[in-house]
Amino acid sequence: MYMKTIFKRIPGNRLLVGGLLLAGLWGSALAATQPGLESMDGLVRAAYAHNPELESAYARWQASLARVPQMEAWPDPMLGYGYFIQRMETRQVFRVEQMFPGYGQRSARADAAQADAVVAAEQLEATAARIREQILQAGADYLFARRAASLVGENLELLEQLEAVANRRYRTGEASQADVLRLESEVATLRTERESWQEREAPLRARVNALIGRASSAPLPQDLRLPEWQDSSPAAESSTSWANNPDLRTAEARIAAAERGQRVARLESRPNLVFGIEYMDNRGMARDDVMAMVSVSLPVWQGRYRGLRREAAQNLRAAEADYRAAINRLEADASLTRFELRDALRQADLFSETLLPRARQTLALVESDYRTGQASFLDLLESQRSLLALELGEARAQTDAFKQFVTWERLQGSAPPALPTVRDRLAQP
């Protein structure tokens, strides 16, 4: 195998983000412009701090946390004052009242708010996992474009040398004009292809920079390369635990929140109590009066409460259906990702172990035969073209395998949790 395992484990059998990356994967050029971005792990951490979508998810989580003490708080007491305009024995009245929600309502609302906060936290993790996948895959695409431009450039240099040789041989009558024209056409084609790959680097670089909140034209290191790795993950097994899948955890949290909402709806029909004290300031020699008061709400309009219970029941039904749909999507995505990962690995092994060695050997033999006149110029050109296609195919297969494994990590939920890092980087002092 051309690849080797470099996975780094952390407690709980979760794969560290940087475990897939070789030390110094991103070179010193980027470090000179923005410290902390020397590796893919650094890019992921930068996205956790600067990606707008992740910042939005973090703000929603903080907002949901802020609702918990609101639901736990008692209603504000009421202070009343009355003054008798017409002359009466009582001159003025002071009243203080406190409403007490129905038994269990306040704790049920707080539990529901806490469950909503858990949903927001899981959504934050799911957003972070998706952004991590996007960064790693965008980096892989950028590296492939760089590699393709380099391969085409190397072949272009060789063909330009052959072009000079062909022109000399044509002038001496050892080569035909057709050979020279074919070579000139091939050189022009490769120049165009190299320019295409070089121009493709700009939008791919902009995509990486956008994910980490940098200007689209900000430079990336010149010595980037994909890490060497091999498929030693459970992707090679037919059964896998999805307990840590971020989307599935979010769906489970929504079910729990809907169940808390049902409890709130059931308790809404419980009567509220109001306790108060009234002080009456009387005129003249009359003694002032103090009166204790109690009142209770009468939940006689049951249509409202039935509507609340129906709404809560349908919310729970929707959450359970979303969970089943998430499982179906996950199983389908996992099946496709597992196949594409295996297929990309097979293709990469085929290129590196069989096709490329034979193509290089064939090219060497054709070059030798061409010097002795036993092979035609067309044979040499075709061998060179085939080698370039195989080299590009190997680079594409390696990139595809890496991207599929990154997707598998997201599906399996094997990346480290993002919440601690996001909280530390986005929390305001």
URLINSUL-V884936 format. One record per residue. N is the residue number from 1. RES is the residue in three letters. PSI is psi as a letter, one per 30 degrees, with the letter a starting at -180 (none if undefined). Layout:
BEGIN
n: [N | N]
res: [RES | RES]
psi: [PSI | PSI]
END
This chain:
BEGIN
n: [1 | 2 | 3 | 4 | 5 | 6 | 7 | 8 | 9 | 10 | 11 | 12 | 13 | 14 | 15 | 16 | 17 | 18 | 19 | 20 | 21 | 22 | 23 | 24 | 25 | 26 | 27 | 28 | 29 | 30 | 31 | 32 | 33 | 34 | 35 | 36 | 37 | 38 | 39 | 40 | 41 | 42 | 43 | 44 | 45 | 46 | 47 | 48 | 49 | 50 | 51 | 52 | 53 | 54 | 55 | 56 | 57 | 58 | 59 | 60 | 61 | 62 | 63 | 64 | 65 | 66 | 67 | 68 | 69 | 70 | 71 | 72 | 73 | 74 | 75 | 76 | 77 | 78 | 79 | 80 | 81 | 82 | 83 | 84 | 85 | 86 | 87 | 88 | 89 | 90 | 91 | 92 | 93 | 94 | 95 | 96 | 97 | 98 | 99 | 100 | 101 | 102 | 103 | 104 | 105 | 106 | 107 | 108 | 109 | 110 | 111 | 112 | 113 | 114 | 115 | 116 | 117 | 118 | 119 | 120 | 121 | 122 | 123 | 124 | 125 | 126 | 127 | 128 | 129 | 130 | 131 | 132 | 133 | 134 | 135 | 136 | 137 | 138 | 139 | 140 | 141 | 142 | 143 | 144 | 145 | 146 | 147 | 148 | 149 | 150 | 151 | 152 | 153 | 154 | 155 | 156 | 157 | 158 | 159 | 160 | 161 | 162 | 163 | 164 | 165 | 166 | 167 | 168 | 169 | 170 | 171 | 172 | 173 | 174 | 175 | 176 | 177 | 178 | 179 | 180 | 181 | 182 | 183 | 184 | 185 | 186 | 187 | 188 | 189 | 190 | 191 | 192 | 193 | 194 | 195 | 196 | 197 | 198 | 199 | 200 | 201 | 202 | 203 | 204 | 205 | 206 | 207 | 208 | 209 | 210 | 211 | 212 | 213 | 214 | 215 | 216 | 217 | 218 | 219 | 220 | 221 | 222 | 223 | 224 | 225 | 226 | 227 | 228 | 229 | 230 | 231 | 232 | 233 | 234 | 235 | 236 | 237 | 238 | 239 | 240 | 241 | 242 | 243 | 244 | 245 | 246 | 247 | 248 | 249 | 250 | 251 | 252 | 253 | 254 | 255 | 256 | 257 | 258 | 259 | 260 | 261 | 262 | 263 | 264 | 265 | 266 | 267 | 268 | 269 | 270 | 271 | 272 | 273 | 274 | 275 | 276 | 277 | 278 | 279 | 280 | 281 | 282 | 283 | 284 | 285 | 286 | 287 | 288 | 289 | 290 | 291 | 292 | 293 | 294 | 295 | 296 | 297 | 298 | 299 | 300 | 301 | 302 | 303 | 304 | 305 | 306 | 307 | 308 | 309 | 310 | 311 | 312 | 313 | 314 | 315 | 316 | 317 | 318 | 319 | 320 | 321 | 322 | 323 | 324 | 325 | 326 | 327 | 328 | 329 | 330 | 331 | 332 | 333 | 334 | 335 | 336 | 337 | 338 | 339 | 340 | 341 | 342 | 343 | 344 | 345 | 346 | 347 | 348 | 349 | 350 | 351 | 352 | 353 | 354 | 355 | 356 | 357 | 358 | 359 | 360 | 361 | 362 | 363 | 364 | 365 | 366 | 367 | 368 | 369 | 370 | 371 | 372 | 373 | 374 | 375 | 376 | 377 | 378 | 379 | 380 | 381 | 382 | 383 | 384 | 385 | 386 | 387 | 388 | 389 | 390 | 391 | 392 | 393 | 394 | 395 | 396 | 397 | 398 | 399 | 400 | 401 | 402 | 403 | 404 | 405 | 406 | 407 | 408 | 409 | 410 | 411 | 412 | 413 | 414 | 415 | 416 | 417 | 418 | 419 | 420 | 421 | 422 | 423 | 424 | 425 | 426 | 427 | 428 | 429]
res: [MET | TYR | MET | LYS | THR | ILE | PHE | LYS | ARG | ILE | PRO | GLY | ASN | ARG | LEU | LEU | VAL | GLY | GLY | LEU | LEU | LEU | ALA | GLY | LEU | TRP | GLY | SER | ALA | LEU | ALA | ALA | THR | GLN | PRO | GLY | LEU | GLU | SER | MET | ASP | GLY | LEU | VAL | ARG | ALA | ALA | TYR | ALA | HIS | ASN | PRO | GLU | LEU | GLU | SER | ALA | TYR | ALA | ARG | TRP | GLN | ALA | SER | LEU | ALA | ARG | VAL | PRO | GLN | MET | GLU | ALA | TRP | PRO | ASP | PRO | MET | LEU | GLY | TYR | GLY | TYR | PHE | ILE | GLN | ARG | MET | GLU | THR | ARG | GLN | VAL | PHE | ARG | VAL | GLU | GLN | MET | PHE | PRO | GLY | TYR | GLY | GLN | ARG | SER | ALA | ARG | ALA | ASP | ALA | ALA | GLN | ALA | ASP | ALA | VAL | VAL | ALA | ALA | GLU | GLN | LEU | GLU | ALA | THR | ALA | ALA | ARG | ILE | ARG | GLU | GLN | ILE | LEU | GLN | ALA | GLY | ALA | ASP | TYR | LEU | PHE | ALA | ARG | ARG | ALA | ALA | SER | LEU | VAL | GLY | GLU | ASN | LEU | GLU | LEU | LEU | GLU | GLN | LEU | GLU | ALA | VAL | ALA | ASN | ARG | ARG | TYR | ARG | THR | GLY | GLU | ALA | SER | GLN | ALA | ASP | VAL | LEU | ARG | LEU | GLU | SER | GLU | VAL | ALA | THR | LEU | ARG | THR | GLU | ARG | GLU | SER | TRP | GLN | GLU | ARG | GLU | ALA | PRO | LEU | ARG | ALA | ARG | VAL | ASN | ALA | LEU | ILE | GLY | ARG | ALA | SER | SER | ALA | PRO | LEU | PRO | GLN | ASP | LEU | ARG | LEU | PRO | GLU | TRP | GLN | ASP | SER | SER | PRO | ALA | ALA | GLU | SER | SER | THR | SER | TRP | ALA | ASN | ASN | PRO | ASP | LEU | ARG | THR | ALA | GLU | ALA | ARG | ILE | ALA | ALA | ALA | GLU | ARG | GLY | GLN | ARG | VAL | ALA | ARG | LEU | GLU | SER | ARG | PRO | ASN | LEU | VAL | PHE | GLY | ILE | GLU | TYR | MET | ASP | ASN | ARG | GLY | MET | ALA | ARG | ASP | ASP | VAL | MET | ALA | MET | VAL | SER | VAL | SER | LEU | PRO | VAL | TRP | GLN | GLY | ARG | TYR | ARG | GLY | LEU | ARG | ARG | GLU | ALA | ALA | GLN | ASN | LEU | ARG | ALA | ALA | GLU | ALA | ASP | TYR | ARG | ALA | ALA | ILE | ASN | ARG | LEU | GLU | ALA | ASP | ALA | SER | LEU | THR | ARG | PHE | GLU | LEU | ARG | ASP | ALA | LEU | ARG | GLN | ALA | ASP | LEU | PHE | SER | GLU | THR | LEU | LEU | PRO | ARG | ALA | ARG | GLN | THR | LEU | ALA | LEU | VAL | GLU | SER | ASP | TYR | ARG | THR | GLY | GLN | ALA | SER | PHE | LEU | ASP | LEU | LEU | GLU | SER | GLN | ARG | SER | LEU | LEU | ALA | LEU | GLU | LEU | GLY | GLU | ALA | ARG | ALA | GLN | THR | ASP | ALA | PHE | LYS | GLN | PHE | VAL | THR | TRP | GLU | ARG | LEU | GLN | GLY | SER | ALA | PRO | PRO | ALA | LEU | PRO | THR | VAL | ARG | ASP | ARG | LEU | ALA | GLN | PRO]
psi: [k | f | l | l | k | g | k | k | l | l | k | g | h | k | k | k | e | f | f | f | k | k | k | g | e | k | a | f | e | e | e | f | e | j | l | g | h | f | l | e | e | e | e | e | e | e | e | f | f | f | k | e | e | e | e | e | e | e | e | e | e | e | e | e | e | f | f | e | f | e | f | f | k | l | k | k | l | k | k | l | k | k | k | j | e | k | j | l | e | k | e | l | k | k | k | k | k | k | k | j | l | l | k | f | e | e | e | e | e | e | e | e | e | e | e | e | e | e | e | e | e | e | e | e | e | e | e | e | e | e | e | e | e | e | e | e | e | e | e | e | e | e | e | e | e | e | e | e | e | e | e | e | e | e | e | e | e | e | e | e | e | e | e | e | e | e | e | e | e | e | f | g | g | f | l | l | f | e | e | e | e | e | e | e | e | e | e | e | e | e | e | e | e | e | e | e | e | e | f | f | e | e | e | e | e | e | e | e | e | e | f | g | h | l | k | f | g | k | l | l | l | f | h | k | l | k | l | k | l | l | i | g | l | g | f | f | l | f | k | k | k | g | f | g | k | e | e | e | e | e | e | e | e | e | e | e | e | e | e | e | e | e | e | e | e | e | f | f | f | k | k | k | k | k | k | l | k | k | k | j | j | l | l | b | f | k | k | k | k | k | k | k | l | k | l | k | k | j | i | f | i | f | e | e | e | e | e | e | e | e | e | e | e | e | e | e | e | e | e | e | e | e | e | e | e | e | e | e | e | e | e | e | e | e | e | e | e | e | e | e | e | e | e | e | e | e | e | e | e | e | e | e | f | d | e | e | e | e | e | e | e | e | e | e | e | e | e | e | e | e | e | g | g | f | k | l | e | e | e | e | e | e | e | e | e | e | e | e | e | e | e | e | e | e | e | e | e | e | e | e | e | e | e | e | e | e | e | e | e | e | e | f | h | f | l | l | k | f | e | e | e | e | e | e | f | f | k | k | none]
END
